[in-house]
Amino acid sequence: MLRLNVVGDYTYTLDSLIQAARKHLAVTEVEIPALRRQVGESRMTHSIRRYVNGTGGQALRTALHSAPLAVFWRAAAVMFLIALGFTAWFLLAYGDGGMHLPSLLAALVAYGISGSLFLCGIVADGVNSSRRLLEDALFRIKRLEADLGASDGLHDPHGPEARR
């Protein structure tokens, strides 16, 4: 658990599972019986659509945090293919002597968006590298604090603090 850093504000379960899989951590399922609430209202979702939208957004955000270059590269590749389509349309229309300026402008805009997405991916990958270094430093700090806490008897119910 020291290696996981949950930053999502929607559901920590999904974020934790995706991070654990990306970091090759073992995950164990623990069965817990669910009982009907006697008093109050359940905190479970009342709308499946809202839950799917929320978890889908959280999964996309976690994927973007863990592999930003891959996400931006795919988006840039799609825009590049669209730009190639507009270029082909321009060349076909130009050869026939028809309207060709709108397709040329669309191709240029699509090429620009494709290049911008790729550059954003490179920047995001640099930020991701910095985040990994910070996560490693945070893991080391957490481990040191856990080791110091255990040696001070702070986590032991029968340690020196409990005897006072």
Secondary structure, DSSP 8 states (H G I E B T S, - for coil): -TT-----SS-HHHHHHHHHHHTT-------------SSS---S-S-HHHHHHHHHHHHHHHHHHH-HHHHHHHHHHHHHHHHHHHHHHHHHHHHHTS--HHHHHHHHHHHHHHHHHHHHHHHHHHHHHHHHHHHHHHHHHHHHHHHHHHHTTSS-TTSHHHH-
